[in-house]
Amino acid sequence: MESLYERVSRVMRRNWRYQPLANHEREVVEKERGSSAVICLAEKDSHFEPRSSRYDDFAYMHVFEGTVTHYAASFLPWHRYFIHTYEKALKEACGFKGSLPYWDWALDAHDLAASPIFDPVDGFGGNGTGGSPLPEIFGGRCVMDGPFANATRHWQSKSNGHGFDILKNRHCLSRGFQGGEKKAKLENRVTIEAINSVLGIPRYEEFVDALEVQAHNSIPQFVRGDFYGLTAPNDPVFYLHHAQVDRLWWLWQQQDTGSRTKTYQGPKQNTRVTCQSQSGFIK
């Protein structure tokens, strides 16, 4: 049986780990991988919150819209626009080159913790190892290596029983990698075989549910810390993760472009529709 996951297709985004590293391209690649551009965006003033940053604005918006953009038909198209808006900000404000790359975590399913994306030199830094845990940040500790060592984040999400509140809480970027049997179960959900199974689902409603609950959710449940809550965009890896999710949606669409390019089943119930992300809030 042909592997839908491994089918060669023409794509605009590139796999983060396979970007060229020739000497004359290092500066461009560094910007494409995001570290220098993300640091730059974190040094730009917020559009609306004093002592916050343009980078923090995206975490705020992800919480603000989070209750209606997860576990819903809008999950994939909303996040496609969200990462596009982030990519646009990196380019316009910080000289980001190329396209936002994706993290193909299926290639790391044997050991997510050993993924090169967490390399302290060429990647985004590793697990949190700070001296004290941050219990309210989902088991995370401060990331102490890599380009985002001791990076400060402004927002934190907290469940209120029927949605999520967003709290001002200046803290370090945190991670707390899951271990043991739980880690192994999460890794099983992001293997090539598991992804092929999801890509084989023909109806959008069932496909988006399976993709979000299985592969998509497994990564924040592994990384934990800032990545685990609705302020997941606090962690720069979030955007490469969602570029991969978006890529999988694209692969699913390419199986039947005539009927899948615009298919969208929802909403089933009355829901709030806003245009905040198009009104200059995070432009």
N, C-alpha and C positions, 0 to 999 in steps of 0.2 A: 504493500500500500504506500502511495506517495506521501511523504511528510509535508503537510501543509505549512508547518512551522519553518522548515528549512528550504522551502521553495525560493529560488532566486527571483527577486523582483526589483524593479527600479524604484528606489526610495530616495527621498531628499535628506533624511537624517542618517547620520553614520553611527556605527557601533563605536562607543567610547574607547574600547580597548584596542581597536584596530586603526586608530588615527595615525598618520605618518609622523615619524620622529626624526626625520632628516634635519641636520643642523640648520639649514636655511628656512625650515618650517617651524622650528621650535617656538618662536614667539607667537606665531599664528595659532599653533596647536594649543599652547598654554591658554590663550584667550578662548579658544573653542571649548576646551575642557572646562572652562568656567571659573577657575580659582581666582585669577586676577580680576576678571569682570565682576564676579560676585562680591569680592572685597571692595571694589570700586562702588558698586551699587549700595553696599552697606554704609558707605561714607557719604552718600548723598542724602540731603534732608528729605524727610517724609513730606508727602503732599498735605497731610492734615494733622499730624501728631508731633508736637514739640519733643525734642530729644529722642526722636525715633528716626528711622531711615526709610528710604525708598524700598530697600529690601524687606523691611518689616511690614510695609504696606501690603505685601502679597500674603503674608501669613494672616493678617487681619481680615482680608477679603475672603480667604479660604474658610475661616470660621464664620464670617458674616453670612455667607451663602451656603455653608456646609450642610445644614439640615435639609436643604431642598436639592442639593446636587450630588448626594450620595444615596445609594439604594433607590435610584430613580432612573427613568429613561434618559434624563439629561446628564447622567454621570460622564459618559464619554464625550459628547460634544462640548459640554461646559469646560471640562478639563483640557480639551484640545485648544479651546480659545484662551484659557487661563495660561497655559505654558507658552502659547504664542505671544501673549501680552508681555509675559516675563522676558521672553527672548527678545522682543522688540525693545523693551526697556534697557536690556544689557547692550544692545547694539547702539541705540541712540544716545544713551547716557555714558557708556563706558567702552565703546569701541570694540564690542564683541564681534568676532568674525565668523562667517559660516553659519551653520545651523546648530541648534541645540542637539547634542548627541544623545543617544539612548544607552542605558545600561541593560545589556542582555543578560539578566540574572539567570536564565536557563543554563548558561555556560558555567555558572558558579554553583549550581544546585547541589553539587557534591559537598561543598563547604562554603556557605555564604560568607562566613567570617574571614576566609582567606581570599576573597575577591580582590583583584587589583584596584578596584575602585576605592578600597579602604587603605590603600598604601599611603604612608605618611609623606613620601617623596613625590611620586607621580600621580597620586590619587587625592582623595578628599579627607585624608586623615582617618584614624582608626576608631576603635571602641573608646568609650569614656573611661578614664582612669583617674579622675580627680580624687582628691583626698576625702571628700565627703559626698554621699549620695544625695540626689535631689528627689526625694520621695514623691513630690507632687508632679514631677516631670516623668512619670511612668518608668521608674526604675533606672533613670539615666544618671550618669556622672559626667563631669566636664571633659570634653575632648581636649587633650593636651598635646597632640601632635598634628602635623600636617598644616596646610595653609589656613585652616580655621581654628587653630589652637587658641583657646581663650576668647573665641568670638562671643560677642554679647548679643542676645536677642531680647526683644521688648515685650512680646505677647505670649500668653499662655491660655489654652482653652480648658474649660471645666464643664462637665455635664451638670445640667440643672434638673434632670429627670425627664424633660420633654424636648430638650435641645441642648445647645451649648452656649455658655457665656464666654466672653473674651475678657481676660483680666490683664491689667498692666503688671508685669512681673519681670523686671530686668534680670537676666540670668545668663549663664554660659550656655553655648551650644552643647547639648548633652546626647549621649548614646548609652545604651546598656544592652549589648547583644544577648539575645536569648541563647540558652545552652541546653544540653542534654536531649531528652526525648522530644521535648517541645520543638527544639531547633530542627531535629530530624523530620518531624511531621510537617513543619513549614517548608522545608527544603523539598519534600516530596510533591508539594503543590506547585512548584515552579520548574519542574523538570521539563525537558522537551516533550516527553510522552504526555505529561499532564496538560501542557499547553496545546498540543495537537488535539487532545480530546475536547478542549474548550473550543478551539477553532472549527471543530467539526459540527458544532451546534448550529442548525440552520436558521432559527428564529432569533431576531434581535433581542427580544425581551429575555429569553432564556440565556442567550449568549452573554449579554451585559451583566446579568445576575451572576453567572458562573465566573466570568472574568474578574469582577469586582470582589466577590466573596472569597475566591480561591487564590489566584496568583496575586492580584493587586493587594489584598489585605495581608498576605503572608510576609511581605517585605517590611512594612512598619511593625508588624508583630515580632519580627526578628530583631530589627534595629533598635526599637523602643526609644526611650528618651523623648526628645522633641518630635521625632518622626512618628510617634505612636498616636498623638492626638490630632485634632483638627488644625493645630498650628504646625503641622508637618512641614510646610514650606520653610520653617526655621532652618531645616537641614537642607543644604544645597543638593544632596543626593536625591531628594524628593523629585526634582525636575527631570533628572535622567531616568528615574523610575517611571514617571508618568509619560515621558517620551517613549519608553518601551511599551507601556500600556496602550498608548495611542498608535504605535506601530502595529500592535496585535489587532487592534480594531481595523486598521488599514488592510492588513493581510486578510482578515475576515471579509472585508468589503470586496477585495480583489477576486474572491472566488466567484462572485456573481455581481459584476458592477452594474448590470442593468436594473437589478432589484434591490441591491444592498447599499448602494452609495447614499441614497436618501431615506432609507427605511428608518423609522423611529416610532416605537410603540409606547405611547404615553402622552400625557399623564392619565392614570386610571381615575384619580380623584382630583377634586379642586385643589389647586396649588398656587402658591404665590410666585409670580414671575416679576423679576426686577431687571433693571438695566444698569445697576450700580457699576459693574465692571466696564461699561461703555461710557460712563458719564464723567470720566476724568479721575475717578477714585484711585485707580492704580495704573493709569496710562503711562 
